[in-house]
Amino acid sequence: MTQTPASGSPSGSQGRKAIVIGAGFGGLALAIRLQSAGISTTVLEARDKPGGRAYYWQKDGFTFDAGPTVITDPNCLSELWRLTGHDMAQDVTLEPVSPFYRLNWSDGTNFDYSNDEASLRQEIAKLDAGDLAGYERFLDYSAAVYREGYEKLGHVAFLDFASMIKAAPALAQHQAWRSVHSMVSSYVKNEKLLQALSFHTLLVGGNPMTTSAIYALIHKLEKDGGVWFARGGTNRLVAAMVAQFERIGGTLRLGDPVEKIETIGDKATAVITKSGWRGEADAVASNADLMHSYRDLLGAHPRGIRQADKLSRKRWSPSLFVLHFGIKGTWPGIPHHMILFGPRYEGLLTDIYQHGLLSADFSLYLHHPTVTDPSMAPEGCSTFYALAPVPHMGKLPIDWEAEGPRYAERILDEIERRLIPDIRSRIVTQFHYAPPDFASDLAAHMGSAFSLEPLLTQSAWFRAHNRDDVIPNLYLVGAGTHPGAGIPGVVGSAKATARLMMEDLG
Ligand SMILES: Cc1cc2nc3c(=O)[nH]c(=O)nc-3n(C[C@H](O)[C@H](O)[C@H](O)COP(=O)(O)OP(=O)(O)OC[C@H]3O[C@@H](n4cnc5c(N)ncnc54)[C@H](O)[C@@H]3O)c2cc1C
């Protein structure tokens, strides 16, 4: 199929060159948009595989996705193919996941969370029928903030304070200064339902107790768009994006980290990689960690030093501890996504976000892809990961080499107690990913898993701008920019950044 520039893209951008640093979801989505518009685009990735947080490993016949597993709003992804008249389905198959999540508490209560109206109401009634009416009102609230915060503002750049002022009436109307937890608790009273309707901010690095109520939109996002799984794992979705990018003429260079963004005056002119490769471009966009981009890549320019100093005073989202294990046996009774809540909710979150403590208790997200796609493990075996939010290395500077194996054992104890009694005798392969791994593999500041914390005071105009304020042909894309972390977030940021770049290069 021949490549056609995206409709409405300025034809003047033809013949222009762009470089994107980093092949995360945001970097790849931006690169596809630029290349679709006729801008000759090269993506430079430090690691041996693309995907960033969505890296993957194959060990002993098991496939382990490193990061995102809950795919929402598939439309924001398929749009990247439609730009050039292609179909995402030719490169990857998305399958619906149901229930979306099973939420489980240590007293044995289960809550199956889905977008099937009747069964969701049944689940709510099981917890407390008195909360059904409140849930309906919460759903209306979630739908309203979804329209405002995601549909209208989720993929536009906030470059000046005026854009923030324009959004202010909507933010005020939806009481954006309140937290998701506070807002949900104004609608429902049951403690477990409160947790079920507020935990989602953790998926984008936010504490439900402090993240703006606007993030309640995730409920509506999942309800309308569903929860999906890429057959073969999220890594297949990444591979599909690369296939689309290369099909339309883009270039991806792997295993060669960018070391410097060169500037002349206040203009970015080229980038240099570790191997000595040098590429000139009309525009440079960084999908790498914000602090790394400014402090390390732009460190020779006063702007880099000033921004790094500012960023060091921001609040960064926590890190994660992820235990991957491949085991003998299959578990049709364990759904694809489970949340195993611990005995404390608010107290645990305060320990992670404020006190920087590795608490004795934890809440886990359990990923079980082989229940949907058995091909991700050898026959008769299962692939899992268990993830626990932990403080970032700035708040908890411990020796993870020593703590990691102990923490892994505690997680296995919990899974043994709650789900798989003989788990230890079944383990074929096991490894973990801890905060220092985020720092070393992804250049993530303090090992943060989701970049800047999604607080109202660090959102929209208050977040890193999609175009740098001083160097007008330097752009940012990904979790550190508006609207923030999560696949729909970073793909939305790519749309905002691409629009700016196309206008500027046109
Ligand atoms: C364990 C985990 C589970 C998650 N689960 C979900 C989920 O279920 N659903 C969801 O929607 N979101 C989830 N998220 C969040 C989501 O994965 C991220 O917000 C998103 O993938 C980040 O994308 P990004 O574009 O910001 O880039 P990143 O993934 O951060 O990629 C940045 C890339 O830049 C590269 N890079 C860095 N420095 C350089 C350099 N100097 N030169 C070249 N390249 C460089 C890195 O190697 C990396 O590949 C999860 C995150 C984690 C960590």
The ligand as an SDF file (V2000), in Angstrom:
LIG
                    3D

 53 58  0  0  0  0  0  0  0  0999 V2000
    5.3580   -2.5370   35.4170 C   0  0  0  0  0  0  0  0  0  0  0  0
    4.4750   -1.5130   34.7400 C   0  0  0  0  0  0  0  0  0  0  0  0
    3.1580   -1.8290   34.4670 C   0  0  0  0  0  0  0  0  0  0  0  0
    2.3450   -0.9220   33.7990 C   0  0  0  0  0  0  0  0  0  0  0  0
    1.0640   -1.2820   33.4890 N   0  0  0  0  0  0  0  0  0  0  0  0
    0.3350   -0.4920   32.6760 C   0  0  0  0  0  0  0  0  0  0  0  0
   -0.8850   -0.9600   32.1380 C   0  0  0  0  0  0  0  0  0  0  0  0
   -1.2990   -2.0880   32.4250 O   0  0  0  0  0  0  0  0  0  0  0  0
   -1.5750   -0.1470   31.2860 N   0  0  0  0  0  0  0  0  0  0  0  0
   -1.1020    1.0860   30.9250 C   0  0  0  0  0  0  0  0  0  0  0  0
   -1.7550    1.7680   30.1220 O   0  0  0  0  0  0  0  0  0  0  0  0
    0.0630    1.5580   31.4250 N   0  0  0  0  0  0  0  0  0  0  0  0
    0.7990    0.7940   32.2710 C   0  0  0  0  0  0  0  0  0  0  0  0
    2.0110    1.2230   32.7230 N   0  0  0  0  0  0  0  0  0  0  0  0
    2.4650    2.5740   32.3610 C   0  0  0  0  0  0  0  0  0  0  0  0
    3.0030    2.6160   30.9360 C   0  0  0  0  0  0  0  0  0  0  0  0
    3.7100    1.4460   30.6670 O   0  0  0  0  0  0  0  0  0  0  0  0
    3.9470    3.7910   30.7430 C   0  0  0  0  0  0  0  0  0  0  0  0
    3.3850    4.9810   31.2300 O   0  0  0  0  0  0  0  0  0  0  0  0
    4.2900    3.9900   29.2620 C   0  0  0  0  0  0  0  0  0  0  0  0
    4.5940    2.7640   28.6320 O   0  0  0  0  0  0  0  0  0  0  0  0
    5.4800    4.9330   29.1740 C   0  0  0  0  0  0  0  0  0  0  0  0
    5.7260    5.2050   27.8260 O   0  0  0  0  0  0  0  0  0  0  0  0
    6.6870    6.3580   27.3830 P   0  0  0  0  0  0  0  0  0  0  0  0
    6.3620    6.7140   25.9820 O   0  0  0  0  0  0  0  0  0  0  0  0
    6.6960    7.4620   28.3770 O   0  0  0  0  0  0  0  0  0  0  0  0
    8.1410    5.7220   27.2680 O   0  0  0  0  0  0  0  0  0  0  0  0
    9.0030    4.6640   28.0760 P   0  0  0  0  0  0  0  0  0  0  0  0
    8.3390    3.3570   28.0810 O   0  0  0  0  0  0  0  0  0  0  0  0
    9.4680    5.2410   29.3420 O   0  0  0  0  0  0  0  0  0  0  0  0
   10.2240    4.5560   27.0550 O   0  0  0  0  0  0  0  0  0  0  0  0
   11.2400    5.5120   26.9640 C   0  0  0  0  0  0  0  0  0  0  0  0
   12.3120    4.9240   26.0840 C   0  0  0  0  0  0  0  0  0  0  0  0
   13.4000    5.8490   25.9890 O   0  0  0  0  0  0  0  0  0  0  0  0
   14.5980    5.1000   25.9560 C   0  0  0  0  0  0  0  0  0  0  0  0
   15.7300    5.9480   26.3090 N   0  0  0  0  0  0  0  0  0  0  0  0
   15.9970    6.5070   27.5250 C   0  0  0  0  0  0  0  0  0  0  0  0
   17.1350    7.2170   27.4450 N   0  0  0  0  0  0  0  0  0  0  0  0
   17.5840    7.1020   26.1640 C   0  0  0  0  0  0  0  0  0  0  0  0
   18.7160    7.6050   25.4830 C   0  0  0  0  0  0  0  0  0  0  0  0
   19.6300    8.3760   26.0720 N   0  0  0  0  0  0  0  0  0  0  0  0
   18.8840    7.2660   24.1720 N   0  0  0  0  0  0  0  0  0  0  0  0
   17.9590    6.4920   23.5270 C   0  0  0  0  0  0  0  0  0  0  0  0
   16.8650    5.9880   24.1490 N   0  0  0  0  0  0  0  0  0  0  0  0
   16.6950    6.2950   25.4480 C   0  0  0  0  0  0  0  0  0  0  0  0
   14.3460    3.9950   26.9700 C   0  0  0  0  0  0  0  0  0  0  0  0
   15.2460    2.9180   26.8110 O   0  0  0  0  0  0  0  0  0  0  0  0
   12.8980    3.6240   26.6360 C   0  0  0  0  0  0  0  0  0  0  0  0
   12.8500    2.6380   25.6520 O   0  0  0  0  0  0  0  0  0  0  0  0
    2.8540    0.3480   33.4190 C   0  0  0  0  0  0  0  0  0  0  0  0
    4.1760    0.6830   33.7230 C   0  0  0  0  0  0  0  0  0  0  0  0
    4.9820   -0.2390   34.3650 C   0  0  0  0  0  0  0  0  0  0  0  0
    6.4140    0.1370   34.6490 C   0  0  0  0  0  0  0  0  0  0  0  0
  1  2  1  0
  2  3  1  0
  2 52  2  0
  3  4  2  0
  4  5  1  0
  4 50  1  0
  5  6  2  0
  6  7  1  0
  6 13  1  0
  7  8  2  0
  7  9  1  0
  9 10  1  0
 10 11  2  0
 10 12  1  0
 12 13  2  0
 13 14  1  0
 14 15  1  0
 14 50  1  0
 15 16  1  0
 16 17  1  0
 16 18  1  0
 18 19  1  0
 18 20  1  0
 20 21  1  0
 20 22  1  0
 22 23  1  0
 23 24  1  0
 24 25  2  0
 24 26  1  0
 24 27  1  0
 27 28  1  0
 28 29  2  0
 28 30  1  0
 28 31  1  0
 31 32  1  0
 32 33  1  0
 33 34  1  0
 33 48  1  0
 34 35  1  0
 35 36  1  0
 35 46  1  0
 36 37  1  0
 36 45  1  0
 37 38  2  0
 38 39  1  0
 39 40  1  0
 39 45  2  0
 40 41  1  0
 40 42  2  0
 42 43  1  0
 43 44  2  0
 44 45  1  0
 46 47  1  0
 46 48  1  0
 48 49  1  0
 50 51  2  0
 51 52  1  0
 52 53  1  0
M  END
$$$$
